[in-house]
Amino acid sequence: MIVPVTAHAAFEKAAEYFKIKIKRIPVDADYRADAAAARNAVTRNSVVLVGSAPSFPHGMVDPIEELSELAGEKGIGFHTDACLGGFVLPWAEKLGYEVPLFDFRLPGVTSISADTHKYGYAAKGTSVVLYRGPALRRYQYFTSTDWPGGLYFSPTFAGSRPGALSAACWAAMVKTGKNGYLTASRKILETASKIKKGIQEISDLYILGDPLWVIAFGSKTLDIYKVMDYLTSRKWSLNGLHHPSCVHLCVTLRHTQAGVAERFIDDLKAGVDAVRKHPDANSSMAPIYGMAANLPVRSVVGDLLERYIDLLYKI
Ligand SMILES: *Cc1c(COP(=O)(O)O)cnc(C)c1O
């Protein structure tokens, strides 16, 4: 699998589960997958190339057109991970935003994932994968013909699956409807524009790339994780990212309520001011993020995460 470094960790998880070698390709200055690096990475053992629309960390859409053409030329699969963008980008395009092609209009794209439980507004636990044709779908089927329990077949990785979740997902999609998705996307994109503008006006901060609504920002002068800690104290919940150090706000429908974007920017300004004035003040998560980003032995960090999961099971 040839996967941009910014592609979701779920690809690494799949590679580990299925014993597929994963090759990471870098991103360019705009945090979009480096297509030239992808070309260099393809060998005769390559099975699939991946691009995100957009990526979870920085909200940037990879050059899907170039990457999928390369996959087509090499006769391998191309997967567009539109988990985050599948229910926003098509509406953004209709609303006149600049959205690069990322879907089956590109002949090299062979599969697409889109999370109904994100911007599809369904409950957690549903997602869809789309294939270019039924022949590809067959690879996910499992059949057992000699089991004493009878003839067994299963179409998905999970065996028993909750029908109620699918029904609830269907209901959410029908209830939201095309107009609902269009309106939600319009509000999200407009709110995100306000927030981006607000961030750009804060001299100590910079936005990574030029995203539509998943806004990652960092600082060349301040410890951005300390700014995040301040925002946490103001009840904002941002994701801490690393390589490079930054945080992101994934704008959702909730943020589009009156006054929320303004309050976020006010709190962010106050946070930046506080860290500027007291750069050495103690904070809670900042040292942990700093350590996790810089520890040379990555297995130690992995071990810490496993211990954390152990604790979750204990509670
Ligand atoms: C949410 C998401 C996924 C899937 O994440 P899981 O936690 O494995 O369900 C994949 N790609 C992107 C870009 C996502 O945002």
The ligand as an SDF file (V2000), in Angstrom:
LIG
                    3D

 15 15  0  0  0  0  0  0  0  0999 V2000
  -12.7100    9.0740   10.6570 C   0  0  0  0  0  0  0  0  0  0  0  0
  -11.7750    8.8390    9.5390 C   0  0  0  0  0  0  0  0  0  0  0  0
  -11.4380    7.5220    9.1600 C   0  0  0  0  0  0  0  0  0  0  0  0
  -11.9060    6.2950    9.8680 C   0  0  0  0  0  0  0  0  0  0  0  0
  -11.5930    6.3050   11.2110 O   0  0  0  0  0  0  0  0  0  0  0  0
  -11.9490    5.0990   12.1860 P   0  0  0  0  0  0  0  0  0  0  0  0
  -11.6990    5.6870   13.5300 O   0  0  0  0  0  0  0  0  0  0  0  0
  -11.0150    3.9950   11.8400 O   0  0  0  0  0  0  0  0  0  0  0  0
  -13.3550    4.7280   11.9520 O   0  0  0  0  0  0  0  0  0  0  0  0
  -10.6380    7.3760    8.0600 C   0  0  0  0  0  0  0  0  0  0  0  0
  -10.1580    8.4270    7.3890 N   0  0  0  0  0  0  0  0  0  0  0  0
  -10.4390    9.6970    7.7300 C   0  0  0  0  0  0  0  0  0  0  0  0
   -9.8890   10.8250    6.9110 C   0  0  0  0  0  0  0  0  0  0  0  0
  -11.2540    9.9440    8.8270 C   0  0  0  0  0  0  0  0  0  0  0  0
  -11.5190   11.2090    9.1850 O   0  0  0  0  0  0  0  0  0  0  0  0
  1  2  1  0
  2  3  1  0
  2 14  2  0
  3  4  1  0
  3 10  2  0
  4  5  1  0
  5  6  1  0
  6  7  2  0
  6  8  1  0
  6  9  1  0
 10 11  1  0
 11 12  2  0
 12 13  1  0
 12 14  1  0
 14 15  1  0
M  END
$$$$
